[in-house]
Amino acid sequence: MGGPIAALLRAPPLLLLAAVAAVHVVALGLFSSGFLLTRVEVSTRSTCCEPFGANTTYGGVGGSGVDGGATCGASECGAASCDQAGGSTNSAAAGNSGSYAGGCWGRKHYSKSVWIVIDALRFDFVADCPGGAGDARGCRSRMPILLDLTQTSGTAAKLFAFVADPPTTTMQRLRAILTGGLPTFVDIGSSFSASALAEDNLIEQLAAAGKRLAFVGDDTWMQLFNGSQFADVQPFPSFNVRDLHTVDDGVWEYLQHAIAEPGRWDVLIGHYLGVDHAGHTDDIHAPSMDAKLAQMDREVAQAVDALVAGAGRGGAHEDTLLLIWGDHGQTAGGDHGGGTPAEVDSALVAVDLAALHRIRTGAALSDATQVQTQAGKAGKATSEGRGGSTLRDASAARGRCPADGGVTQDSQPCDAARQRVGAIEAARLRHLSAASPGAHSERLPVKNHAPTPDEAPAVDQAPIQHRASTLEHTARASWHQAPTLEHSGRASWHQLPQVDYAPTVASLLGVPTPFGSIGRVSPHLWPLRGCPQGAFESGGSAGESPSVASSGDCGGGFCSASNAGSCSSGAGDEGDGSSSCLAEYVGVLRRNAWQVQRYLDTYASTKGGSLPASDLAACKSLFANASVVDLAASASVSRLDAYLDAAARLARQQWTQFRMAPMATGLGLLGAATAVQ
């Protein structure tokens, strides 16, 4: 034996030990660089006053709705009174002066929202298997009332496969859902000792907009936030997995009181834990899980009924968006944290309460009309045959059923009609007849908190077009179209990646998208209110898609002085049609793309942060291609989708996918050092 190895072996033992230790350190460093993925937190916040169209790096994003020199696009619709030249700051509130009345970064669709979070809600807990295979174990909805709601409410309620990125722990999922970003694997260690969320997020944006937030449930939220963002909070400890009921009973008690007092909040959040605990304690097929899912089904149905009752014209919940979702799924044994389909697939149900109110009362009125007609025809015969015990006399039969579910002088036909409003009403009455868990007689004590008021580096331009083409091709197959979940039939439903939640909900509620979001405003959730069914799937009206620069009342979705009235009109107007709805969505998507590219450029120039230069340049090329104005709306959406898919793929490659080359090199060195040792 000769050479360096022999010389090393003849060296003094201490020197040999030091050399082996050095190799171990290098090997572990290489392996860690590929395994322990890290991401630098960017503290910048989005604000209402953003320089859409003014920033030369992102010039042209405003299309026809924002002038080339505009500095405060949102203020042109009266959304905010901008006192500065716009731009992002380190505080969400710092750049937001004035009112959000009309919406920020676009038209506001809803003024209020309710989020009911059911921890570890697997997608197939809600959805049936496709093809009618509903009798197989694990293939039939275990929350049938919630499923019926999505199947019998037209476009007022939609079910989505809510697709997470690993790691599927509650802390990491809440971070991703609320920021629109991607947690890294190195952050998984904070799952059991979380620090405050340092990046821009949906909760801070809502609080900065003056929204009063009320929260009850899993205290993980209080580890993410210091509580000052909330006007009303009631957290519960989350780690006693054998306690299936204390947290859930407390959440339900709080929600009942909060729904009955809508003037105290604008955003109401309840986070249930029993389904997650039942899985950890037993498994997903255990009787305890059946009982817990039945309880969730009943309580969600009761909450929906209470909210819908106040969603009529002029009601407290007329402009309220209801979102029911799980943060992640769970395996058959009740575990989660990894990236299997059972763990990443959860469910989200979105409900336009005003639209559901119209559907329910409209069906009741239609049913009541038939009852009244039959009563009028049978009135005389019934009176004679039963000694005056009439079903309804003729004059009362011609009375009206109150649209808001109220009471008339003789409302029996109306009441009877309301008992037969479609399958959902039948399911509701059937399941709610079961005994529900005991409720507390007194409201739980509430803790009150007073709310507290770019340039990218130069890169080689040669490979840009090739990389852009590659990213565009591969992203389409890997981002918004994930593999089918075989046991739940996810492909039969629209998918909503969890990173899309923050930008979509921010747009619907009229607040800025969190600065670090890499998600897309969902083309399936965003049109829930005010857009005709299939408006986006059909590409707008028949014939040629409208030009973004010339169609629609909102000038492509961007507010200007000339269209302020129509653009900021009340949510829920349904006379715009497919063309203007699609044109408005193009405007929303353009601002979405602008925000994503701004974040990527900012991250790449941040100390400690880096992105592959060729990939970043490829994304910029796709962004420039998508920013061309005067395209048909469908062409604009296609280009913007290609850019957003590529940007998300770049982020995933950087922050959620292991780097195999340094990991393999590190393992090889470690093996060699061990052999020598």
C-alpha positions as CSV (number, residue, x, y, z in Angstrom):
1,M,0.0,0.0,0.0
2,G,1.5,3.4,-1.0
3,G,0.6,6.9,-1.8
4,P,-1.4,9.4,0.3
5,I,-3.5,6.7,2.0
6,A,-0.4,4.8,3.2
7,A,1.2,8.1,4.4
8,L,-1.9,9.0,6.2
9,L,-2.0,5.6,8.0
10,R,1.6,6.0,9.0
11,A,0.9,9.4,10.5
12,P,0.7,9.9,14.3
13,P,-2.7,8.7,15.7
14,L,-3.8,12.2,16.8
15,L,-3.1,13.6,13.3
16,L,-5.0,10.7,11.8
17,L,-7.9,11.2,14.1
18,A,-8.0,14.9,13.2
19,A,-8.0,14.1,9.4
20,V,-10.8,11.7,9.8
21,A,-12.8,14.2,11.9
22,A,-12.3,16.8,9.2
23,V,-13.5,14.5,6.5
24,H,-16.6,13.7,8.7
25,V,-17.3,17.4,9.0
26,V,-17.0,18.1,5.3
27,A,-19.2,15.0,4.6
28,L,-21.9,16.1,7.0
29,G,-21.7,19.7,5.6
30,L,-22.2,18.4,2.1
31,F,-25.1,16.1,3.1
32,S,-26.8,18.9,5.2
33,S,-26.6,21.4,2.3
34,G,-28.7,19.0,0.2
35,F,-31.0,17.7,3.0
36,L,-31.6,20.6,5.4
37,L,-33.1,23.1,2.9
38,T,-33.2,26.6,4.2
39,R,-35.0,29.8,3.1
40,V,-34.3,33.3,4.2
41,E,-37.2,35.2,5.6
42,V,-38.0,38.4,3.9
43,S,-39.6,40.9,6.3
44,T,-41.0,43.3,3.6
45,R,-44.8,43.8,3.7
46,S,-47.2,44.4,0.8
47,T,-49.2,47.6,1.1
48,C,-52.3,49.1,-0.6
49,C,-50.1,51.7,-2.2
50,E,-48.0,49.7,-4.7
51,P,-46.5,51.3,-7.8
52,F,-48.3,49.2,-10.4
53,G,-47.1,50.3,-13.8
54,A,-44.6,52.9,-12.4
55,N,-41.8,50.5,-11.6
56,T,-39.6,50.1,-14.7
57,T,-38.8,46.5,-13.7
58,Y,-42.4,45.6,-13.9
59,G,-43.6,48.2,-16.4
60,G,-46.8,47.5,-18.3
61,V,-48.4,45.2,-15.7
62,G,-51.2,47.6,-15.3
63,G,-52.5,47.1,-18.8
64,S,-55.2,49.6,-19.8
65,G,-56.4,50.2,-16.2
66,V,-53.4,51.9,-14.8
67,D,-51.5,54.7,-16.4
68,G,-47.8,54.2,-17.1
69,G,-46.9,56.7,-14.4
70,A,-49.5,55.6,-11.8
71,T,-48.2,55.3,-8.2
72,C,-51.3,54.2,-6.3
73,G,-53.6,52.1,-8.5
74,A,-55.9,51.1,-5.6
75,S,-56.6,54.7,-4.6
76,E,-58.2,55.5,-7.9
77,C,-61.2,53.4,-6.9
78,G,-61.3,55.1,-3.5
79,A,-59.8,52.1,-1.8
80,A,-57.1,54.1,0.0
81,S,-55.8,57.6,0.2
82,C,-52.2,57.2,-0.7
83,D,-49.9,59.8,0.8
84,Q,-46.7,58.4,-0.6
85,A,-45.3,57.1,-3.9
86,G,-46.2,53.5,-3.0
87,G,-44.0,50.5,-2.6
88,S,-43.6,47.9,0.1
89,T,-42.5,48.5,3.6
90,N,-41.6,46.5,6.7
91,S,-45.0,47.1,8.2
92,A,-48.3,46.2,6.6
93,A,-50.0,49.2,8.1
94,A,-47.2,51.7,7.3
95,G,-48.1,52.0,3.7
96,N,-51.9,51.8,4.2
97,S,-53.6,55.1,4.9
98,G,-57.3,55.8,4.3
99,S,-60.1,53.3,3.8
100,Y,-60.2,49.9,2.1
101,A,-63.9,50.4,1.3
102,G,-63.7,49.4,-2.4
103,G,-60.9,46.9,-2.0
104,C,-57.2,47.0,-2.3
105,W,-55.4,45.7,-5.5
106,G,-58.8,45.2,-7.0
107,R,-62.5,44.9,-6.3
108,K,-63.5,43.5,-2.9
109,H,-65.9,40.6,-3.2
110,Y,-66.6,40.1,0.5
111,S,-66.5,42.2,3.7
112,K,-66.5,39.4,6.2
113,S,-65.3,35.8,6.4
114,V,-65.6,32.7,8.6
115,W,-62.9,30.0,8.6
116,I,-63.8,26.7,10.2
117,V,-60.6,24.6,10.4
118,I,-60.9,20.9,11.0
119,D,-57.4,19.6,11.8
120,A,-56.3,16.6,9.7
121,L,-59.5,16.6,7.6
122,R,-58.6,14.0,4.9
123,F,-60.2,14.7,1.5
124,D,-62.0,11.4,1.4
125,F,-63.6,12.1,4.8
126,V,-65.8,14.6,2.7
127,A,-65.8,13.3,-0.9
128,D,-67.3,10.1,-2.2
129,C,-65.3,8.0,-4.6
130,P,-66.0,8.7,-8.3
131,G,-68.3,6.5,-10.3
132,G,-70.8,5.8,-7.5
133,A,-68.5,3.4,-5.6
134,G,-69.9,4.8,-2.4
135,D,-70.4,1.5,-0.5
136,A,-66.8,0.4,-0.2
137,R,-65.2,1.0,3.2
138,G,-63.3,4.3,3.1
139,C,-64.9,5.2,-0.2
140,R,-68.1,6.9,1.1
141,S,-68.3,10.3,2.5
142,R,-68.2,10.3,6.3
143,M,-69.5,13.9,6.4
144,P,-72.6,13.5,4.2
145,I,-74.2,16.8,5.1
146,L,-71.2,18.8,4.1
147,L,-70.9,16.8,0.8
148,D,-74.6,17.3,0.1
149,L,-74.1,21.1,0.6
150,T,-71.6,21.1,-2.2
151,Q,-73.7,18.9,-4.5
152,T,-77.1,20.6,-4.1
153,S,-76.2,24.3,-3.9
154,G,-75.2,25.0,-7.5
155,T,-72.3,27.4,-7.6
156,A,-73.0,28.8,-4.1
157,A,-70.8,26.0,-2.5
158,K,-67.8,24.3,-4.0
159,L,-65.6,21.4,-2.8
160,F,-61.8,21.5,-3.5
161,A,-59.0,19.1,-2.9
162,F,-56.8,21.3,-0.7
163,V,-53.3,20.1,-1.6
164,A,-50.5,20.7,0.8
165,D,-46.7,20.6,0.4
166,P,-44.7,18.5,2.8
167,P,-43.9,18.7,5.7
168,T,-47.6,18.2,6.7
169,T,-47.4,19.4,10.3
170,T,-49.9,21.9,11.6
171,M,-47.3,24.6,12.2
172,Q,-45.8,24.4,8.7
173,R,-49.2,24.1,7.0
174,L,-50.5,27.3,8.8
175,R,-47.4,29.1,7.8
176,A,-47.8,28.1,4.1
177,I,-51.6,28.8,4.1
178,L,-51.3,32.2,5.7
179,T,-48.2,33.5,3.8
180,G,-48.7,31.8,0.4
181,G,-45.1,30.6,0.7
182,L,-43.3,27.3,1.1
183,P,-41.9,26.1,4.5
184,T,-38.5,24.4,4.3
185,F,-37.6,21.1,5.8
186,V,-35.3,22.7,8.3
187,D,-38.3,24.6,9.7
188,I,-39.9,21.3,10.7
189,G,-38.0,21.5,14.0
190,S,-40.1,24.5,15.1
191,S,-43.3,22.4,14.9
192,F,-43.2,21.8,18.6
193,S,-41.7,25.1,19.7
194,A,-42.9,27.7,17.2
195,S,-41.7,31.3,17.0
196,A,-43.8,34.2,15.8
197,L,-44.4,34.4,12.1
198,A,-41.9,37.0,10.9
199,E,-43.0,37.2,7.2
200,D,-45.9,39.0,5.7
201,N,-49.1,37.1,6.1
202,L,-52.9,37.2,5.6
203,I,-53.7,37.8,9.3
204,E,-51.5,40.9,9.5
205,Q,-52.9,42.2,6.2
206,L,-56.5,41.7,7.5
207,A,-55.6,43.4,10.8
208,A,-53.9,46.3,8.9
209,A,-57.1,46.8,6.9
210,G,-59.0,47.3,10.1
211,K,-60.7,43.9,10.2
212,R,-61.7,42.7,13.6
213,L,-60.4,39.1,14.0
214,A,-61.8,36.6,16.5
215,F,-60.2,33.2,17.1
216,V,-60.9,30.1,19.1
217,G,-59.2,26.7,19.1
218,D,-55.7,25.3,18.5
219,D,-53.1,27.5,20.4
220,T,-50.6,27.0,17.6
221,W,-52.1,30.2,16.2
222,M,-51.0,32.1,19.3
223,Q,-47.5,30.7,18.8
224,L,-47.5,32.2,15.3
225,F,-49.0,35.5,16.4
226,N,-48.6,37.5,19.5
227,G,-52.3,38.1,19.8
228,S,-52.3,41.8,19.1
229,Q,-53.7,41.1,15.6
230,F,-56.9,39.7,17.2
231,A,-59.7,41.5,18.9
232,D,-61.0,38.4,20.6
233,V,-59.2,35.1,21.3
234,Q,-59.7,31.9,23.1
235,P,-56.9,29.4,22.6
236,F,-56.8,25.8,23.8
237,P,-53.8,23.6,24.4
238,S,-53.2,21.3,21.4
239,F,-50.9,18.4,22.5
240,N,-53.1,16.2,24.7
241,V,-54.0,13.9,21.8
242,R,-56.1,11.6,24.1
243,D,-58.5,14.4,24.8
244,L,-61.0,14.4,21.9
245,H,-63.6,16.7,23.2
246,T,-62.4,19.7,25.3
247,V,-61.1,21.8,22.5
248,D,-63.9,20.9,20.1
249,D,-66.6,21.6,22.7
250,G,-65.0,24.9,23.5
251,V,-64.7,25.9,19.8
252,W,-68.4,25.0,19.2
253,E,-69.6,27.0,22.2
254,Y,-67.5,30.0,21.1
255,L,-68.7,29.8,17.5
256,Q,-72.4,29.7,18.4
257,H,-72.1,32.9,20.5
258,A,-69.9,34.6,17.8
259,I,-72.3,33.8,15.0
260,A,-75.1,35.2,17.1
261,E,-73.1,38.4,17.6
262,P,-71.9,39.3,14.1
263,G,-71.2,42.9,15.0
264,R,-68.2,42.0,17.1
265,W,-66.0,40.5,14.3
266,D,-65.2,40.7,10.6
267,V,-63.1,37.5,10.4
268,L,-64.1,34.6,12.6
269,I,-61.7,31.6,12.9
270,G,-62.4,28.3,14.7
271,H,-59.8,25.5,14.7
272,Y,-61.1,22.1,15.8
273,L,-58.6,19.4,16.9
274,G,-60.7,16.3,17.6
275,V,-60.3,14.6,14.2
276,D,-56.6,14.9,14.4
277,H,-56.5,13.6,18.0
278,A,-58.8,10.7,17.1
279,G,-56.4,9.6,14.4
280,H,-53.4,9.8,16.7
281,T,-55.1,8.0,19.5
282,D,-56.8,5.3,17.4
283,D,-56.9,5.3,13.6
284,I,-59.1,6.6,10.8
285,H,-61.5,3.6,10.9
286,A,-62.1,3.6,14.7
287,P,-65.5,4.2,16.2
288,S,-64.1,7.4,17.9
289,M,-63.2,8.8,14.4
290,D,-66.8,8.0,13.1
291,A,-68.3,9.8,16.1
292,K,-66.0,12.8,15.8
293,L,-66.6,13.2,12.0
294,A,-70.4,12.9,12.7
295,Q,-70.0,15.6,15.3
296,M,-68.1,17.9,12.9
297,D,-70.8,17.3,10.2
298,R,-73.6,18.3,12.5
299,E,-71.9,21.3,13.9
300,V,-70.8,22.6,10.5
301,A,-74.4,22.1,9.2
302,Q,-75.7,24.1,12.2
303,A,-73.2,26.8,11.7
304,V,-74.1,27.0,8.0
305,D,-77.8,27.3,8.8
306,A,-77.2,30.1,11.3
307,L,-75.0,32.0,8.9
308,V,-77.4,31.6,6.0
309,A,-80.3,32.8,8.1
310,G,-78.5,36.2,8.3
311,A,-77.3,36.3,4.7
312,G,-80.5,37.8,3.2
313,R,-80.5,41.2,1.6
314,G,-79.4,43.7,4.3
315,G,-78.5,40.9,6.7
316,A,-75.3,40.7,8.8
317,H,-73.8,37.9,6.6
318,E,-74.9,39.1,3.2
319,D,-71.2,39.8,2.4
320,T,-69.7,36.9,4.2
321,L,-67.5,34.1,2.7
322,L,-67.5,30.8,4.6
323,L,-64.4,28.6,4.2
324,I,-64.3,25.1,5.8
325,W,-60.9,23.4,5.5
326,G,-58.3,21.0,6.8
327,D,-54.7,21.9,7.2
328,H,-53.5,18.5,6.1
329,G,-54.6,14.8,5.9
330,Q,-53.5,11.8,7.8
331,T,-52.5,8.2,7.1
332,A,-54.7,5.2,7.9
333,G,-52.9,5.0,11.2
334,G,-53.6,8.6,12.0
335,D,-50.0,9.9,11.4
336,H,-49.0,12.9,9.3
337,G,-45.9,15.0,8.5
338,G,-44.7,13.4,5.3
339,G,-45.7,13.7,1.6
340,T,-47.9,10.7,0.9
341,P,-51.2,11.4,-0.9
342,A,-53.2,10.6,2.3
343,E,-51.2,13.3,4.2
344,V,-51.1,16.1,1.6
345,D,-54.7,15.9,0.5
346,S,-57.2,17.7,2.6
347,A,-60.6,19.3,1.8
348,L,-61.8,22.8,1.4
349,V,-65.4,23.8,1.0
350,A,-66.2,27.4,0.0
351,V,-69.7,28.9,0.5
352,D,-71.1,32.1,-0.8
353,L,-73.7,32.6,2.0
354,A,-75.8,35.2,0.2
355,A,-76.1,32.9,-2.9
356,L,-76.9,29.9,-0.7
357,H,-79.6,32.0,1.0
358,R,-81.1,32.9,-2.3
359,I,-81.1,29.2,-3.4
360,R,-82.7,28.0,-0.2
361,T,-85.4,30.7,0.0
362,G,-86.0,30.5,-3.7
363,A,-86.5,26.7,-3.5
364,A,-88.8,27.3,-0.5
365,L,-90.8,29.9,-2.4
366,S,-91.2,27.6,-5.4
367,D,-92.2,24.7,-3.2
368,A,-94.6,26.9,-1.3
369,T,-96.2,28.1,-4.5
370,Q,-97.1,24.5,-5.4
371,V,-98.5,24.0,-1.9
372,Q,-100.6,27.1,-2.1
373,T,-102.0,26.1,-5.5
374,Q,-103.0,22.7,-4.2
375,A,-104.4,24.3,-1.0
376,G,-106.5,26.7,-3.1
377,K,-107.9,23.9,-5.2
378,A,-108.6,21.7,-2.3
379,G,-109.8,24.3,0.1
380,K,-113.6,23.9,-0.4
381,A,-113.5,20.1,-0.5
382,T,-111.4,19.9,2.6
383,S,-113.6,22.3,4.4
384,E,-116.7,20.3,3.7
385,G,-115.2,16.9,4.2
386,R,-113.5,17.6,7.5
387,G,-116.1,19.9,9.2
388,G,-114.2,23.1,8.6
389,S,-110.7,21.8,9.4
390,T,-109.2,23.2,6.3
391,L,-105.7,22.8,4.9
392,R,-105.7,26.4,4.1
393,D,-108.4,28.8,2.9
394,A,-108.1,30.5,-0.5
395,S,-107.0,33.9,0.7
396,A,-104.3,32.6,2.9
397,A,-103.2,30.2,0.1
398,R,-102.5,33.3,-2.0
399,G,-100.3,34.8,0.7
400,R,-96.6,35.2,0.3
401,C,-93.8,33.3,2.0
402,P,-91.3,35.7,3.4
403,A,-88.0,35.5,1.5
404,D,-86.0,35.9,4.7
405,G,-87.5,32.9,6.4
406,G,-89.8,35.1,8.6
407,V,-93.3,34.4,9.8
408,T,-96.6,35.4,8.2
409,Q,-100.0,35.3,9.9
410,D,-100.5,31.8,8.6
411,S,-97.2,30.4,7.5
412,Q,-97.9,26.7,7.6
413,P,-97.5,26.1,3.8
414,C,-94.3,28.1,3.9
415,D,-93.0,26.1,6.8
416,A,-93.8,22.9,5.1
417,A,-92.2,24.0,1.9
418,R,-89.0,24.9,3.7
419,Q,-88.8,21.4,5.1
420,R,-88.5,20.0,1.6
421,V,-85.8,22.2,0.1
422,G,-83.7,19.7,-1.8
423,A,-81.4,17.0,-0.7
424,I,-79.4,19.2,1.6
425,E,-82.3,20.1,3.7
426,A,-83.4,16.5,4.0
427,A,-79.9,15.5,5.0
428,R,-79.7,18.3,7.5
429,L,-82.9,17.4,9.2
430,R,-82.0,13.7,9.2
431,H,-78.6,14.0,10.7
432,L,-79.3,16.9,13.1
433,S,-82.0,14.8,14.7
434,A,-79.2,12.8,16.3
435,A,-78.1,13.8,19.8
436,S,-75.4,16.5,19.6
437,P,-72.7,16.8,22.2
438,G,-73.6,18.7,25.3
439,A,-73.1,22.4,25.1
440,H,-71.9,24.6,27.9
441,S,-74.6,26.7,29.4
442,E,-72.3,29.7,29.8
443,R,-69.9,31.3,27.4
444,L,-66.3,30.6,28.0
445,P,-64.2,33.5,29.2
446,V,-62.6,35.4,26.4
447,K,-59.3,37.1,26.4
448,N,-59.4,40.5,24.9
449,H,-56.6,42.1,23.0
450,A,-56.8,45.6,21.7
451,P,-55.7,45.6,18.0
452,T,-52.6,47.6,17.3
453,P,-53.2,50.1,14.9
454,D,-35.1,45.9,-6.7
455,E,-33.1,45.1,-8.7
456,A,-32.0,41.6,-9.7
457,P,-28.3,40.7,-10.3
458,A,-27.0,40.6,-13.8
459,V,-27.2,37.2,-15.5
460,D,-26.0,35.5,-18.6
461,Q,-28.8,35.9,-21.2
462,A,-27.9,33.0,-23.5
463,P,-29.8,30.1,-21.9
464,I,-32.9,32.2,-20.9
465,Q,-35.2,31.1,-23.7
466,H,-34.3,27.5,-23.4
467,R,-34.8,27.5,-19.6
468,A,-38.1,29.4,-20.0
469,S,-39.4,26.8,-22.4
470,T,-38.3,24.0,-20.2
471,L,-39.8,25.5,-17.1
472,E,-43.1,26.2,-18.9
473,H,-43.3,22.7,-20.1
474,T,-42.4,20.9,-16.9
475,A,-44.3,23.2,-14.5
476,R,-47.7,22.5,-16.1
477,A,-47.3,18.8,-15.2
478,S,-46.1,19.2,-11.7
479,W,-47.6,22.3,-10.1
480,H,-51.3,22.8,-10.3
481,Q,-52.0,19.2,-11.6
482,A,-50.6,16.9,-8.9
483,P,-50.9,13.1,-9.2
484,T,-54.3,11.7,-8.6
485,L,-55.1,10.4,-5.1
486,E,-56.3,6.9,-5.8
487,H,-58.4,6.4,-2.7
488,S,-60.4,9.6,-2.9
489,G,-60.8,10.4,-6.6
490,R,-59.3,13.8,-6.2
491,A,-59.1,14.2,-10.0
492,S,-62.9,14.5,-10.0
493,W,-62.8,17.8,-8.1
494,H,-61.0,21.1,-8.6
495,Q,-57.7,21.3,-6.8
496,L,-56.6,24.2,-4.7
497,P,-52.9,24.1,-3.7
498,Q,-52.6,25.5,-0.2
499,V,-50.2,28.2,-1.3
500,D,-53.1,29.6,-3.5
501,Y,-55.2,30.2,-0.4
502,A,-53.5,33.5,0.7
503,P,-53.5,35.3,-2.6
504,T,-57.1,34.1,-3.4
505,V,-58.6,35.0,-0.1
506,A,-56.7,38.3,0.0
507,S,-58.2,39.2,-3.4
508,L,-61.7,38.2,-2.3
509,L,-61.5,40.2,0.9
510,G,-59.9,43.2,-0.7
511,V,-56.5,43.3,1.0
512,P,-52.9,43.1,-0.4
513,T,-51.4,39.7,-1.2
514,P,-48.7,38.8,1.4
515,F,-45.3,39.8,0.0
516,G,-43.8,36.3,0.0
517,S,-46.6,34.5,-1.7
518,I,-45.8,32.3,-4.7
519,G,-49.4,31.1,-5.1
520,R,-51.9,31.9,-7.8
521,V,-55.3,33.5,-7.4
522,S,-57.5,30.4,-8.0
523,P,-59.6,30.5,-11.2
524,H,-62.2,28.2,-9.5
525,L,-62.5,29.9,-6.0
526,W,-62.1,33.5,-7.1
527,P,-65.3,33.5,-9.3
528,L,-67.5,32.1,-6.5
529,R,-69.4,35.4,-6.3
530,G,-70.7,37.4,-9.2
531,C,-69.4,35.3,-12.1
532,P,-71.5,33.1,-14.3
533,Q,-71.0,29.3,-14.0
534,G,-68.3,28.1,-16.4
535,A,-67.2,31.7,-17.2
536,F,-63.5,30.8,-17.1
537,E,-63.7,27.2,-18.4
538,S,-65.4,28.5,-21.6
539,G,-63.0,31.3,-22.1
540,G,-65.6,34.0,-21.8
541,S,-68.5,34.6,-24.2
542,A,-69.0,32.7,-27.3
543,G,-66.7,33.7,-30.1
544,E,-63.5,35.6,-29.7
545,S,-62.4,36.2,-26.2
546,P,-62.5,39.9,-25.3
547,S,-59.4,42.1,-25.4
548,V,-58.1,42.9,-21.9
549,A,-57.6,46.5,-23.0
550,S,-61.1,47.1,-24.2
551,S,-63.6,44.9,-22.6
552,G,-65.5,44.8,-19.3
553,D,-66.6,47.5,-16.9
554,C,-63.4,47.3,-14.9
555,G,-60.9,47.9,-17.7
556,G,-59.3,44.5,-17.4
557,G,-59.8,44.4,-13.7
558,F,-57.8,47.5,-12.9
559,C,-59.4,50.5,-11.3
560,S,-59.3,54.0,-12.9
561,A,-61.1,57.2,-12.4
562,S,-63.3,56.5,-15.4
563,N,-64.6,53.1,-14.1
564,A,-64.5,53.6,-10.4
565,G,-68.2,53.3,-9.9
566,S,-68.6,50.0,-11.7
567,C,-65.3,48.5,-10.6
568,S,-65.9,49.1,-6.9
569,S,-69.6,48.4,-6.9
570,G,-71.1,46.0,-4.3
571,A,-70.0,42.4,-4.6
572,G,-72.5,40.0,-5.9
573,D,-73.7,41.9,-8.9
574,E,-74.4,39.2,-11.5
575,G,-75.0,41.2,-14.6
576,D,-71.5,41.6,-15.8
577,G,-71.5,38.3,-17.7
578,S,-68.6,36.0,-18.6
579,S,-66.6,38.5,-20.6
580,S,-66.2,41.2,-18.0
581,C,-65.7,38.7,-15.3
582,L,-62.9,37.1,-17.2
583,A,-61.4,40.5,-18.0
584,E,-61.4,41.4,-14.3
585,Y,-59.7,38.1,-13.5
586,V,-57.0,38.9,-16.0
587,G,-56.3,42.1,-14.1
588,V,-56.2,40.3,-10.8
589,L,-53.9,37.6,-12.2
590,R,-51.5,40.3,-13.6
591,R,-51.1,41.9,-10.2
592,N,-50.6,38.4,-8.8
593,A,-47.8,37.7,-11.3
594,W,-46.3,41.1,-10.5
595,Q,-46.2,40.3,-6.8
596,V,-44.6,36.9,-7.4
597,Q,-41.9,38.3,-9.6
598,R,-41.2,41.1,-7.2
599,Y,-40.7,38.6,-4.4
600,L,-38.4,36.4,-6.4
601,D,-36.2,39.4,-7.3
602,T,-36.2,40.6,-3.8
603,Y,-35.3,37.2,-2.4
604,A,-32.5,36.8,-4.9
605,S,-30.9,40.1,-3.8
606,T,-31.4,39.5,-0.1
607,K,-28.3,38.7,1.9
608,G,-28.1,34.9,2.4
609,G,-30.8,34.3,-0.2
610,S,-30.1,33.0,-3.7
611,L,-31.9,31.6,-6.7
612,P,-30.3,29.9,-9.8
613,A,-29.6,32.8,-12.1
614,S,-30.7,30.9,-15.2
615,D,-34.0,29.8,-13.7
616,L,-34.7,33.3,-12.4
617,A,-33.9,34.8,-15.8
618,A,-36.2,32.2,-17.4
619,C,-39.0,33.3,-15.1
620,K,-38.4,36.9,-16.0
621,S,-38.7,36.1,-19.7
622,L,-42.0,34.3,-19.1
623,F,-43.2,37.3,-17.0
624,A,-42.3,39.7,-19.8
625,N,-44.2,37.5,-22.2
626,A,-47.2,37.5,-19.9
627,S,-47.2,41.2,-19.4
628,V,-48.0,42.1,-23.0
629,V,-51.2,44.2,-23.2
630,D,-54.0,44.1,-25.7
631,L,-54.1,40.3,-25.8
632,A,-57.3,38.3,-25.8
633,A,-58.3,37.5,-22.3
634,S,-57.9,33.8,-22.7
635,A,-54.4,34.3,-24.2
636,S,-53.4,36.5,-21.2
637,V,-54.6,33.9,-18.7
638,S,-52.7,31.2,-20.5
639,R,-49.4,33.2,-20.5
640,L,-49.9,34.3,-16.9
641,D,-50.6,30.7,-15.8
642,A,-47.4,29.5,-17.6
643,Y,-45.4,32.2,-15.7
644,L,-47.0,31.4,-12.3
645,D,-46.5,27.7,-12.8
646,A,-42.8,28.2,-13.7
647,A,-42.2,30.5,-10.7
648,A,-43.8,28.0,-8.3
649,R,-41.7,25.2,-9.8
650,L,-38.6,27.3,-9.2
651,A,-39.6,27.9,-5.6
652,R,-40.3,24.2,-5.0
653,Q,-37.0,23.1,-6.5
654,Q,-35.2,25.6,-4.2
655,W,-37.0,25.0,-1.0
656,T,-38.9,21.7,-0.9
657,Q,-36.8,19.3,-3.1
658,F,-33.7,17.5,-1.8
659,R,-30.5,18.1,-3.7
660,M,-29.2,14.6,-4.4
661,A,-25.7,15.4,-5.7
662,P,-24.3,17.0,-2.5
663,M,-26.2,14.4,-0.4
664,A,-24.6,11.5,-2.4
665,T,-21.1,13.1,-2.2
666,G,-21.4,13.6,1.5
667,L,-22.5,10.0,2.1
668,G,-19.6,8.8,-0.1
669,L,-17.1,10.8,1.9
670,L,-18.6,9.6,5.2
671,G,-18.4,6.0,4.0
672,A,-14.8,6.4,3.0
673,A,-13.9,8.1,6.3
674,T,-15.6,5.3,8.2
675,A,-13.7,2.7,6.3
676,V,-10.3,4.3,6.9
677,Q,-11.2,4.7,10.6
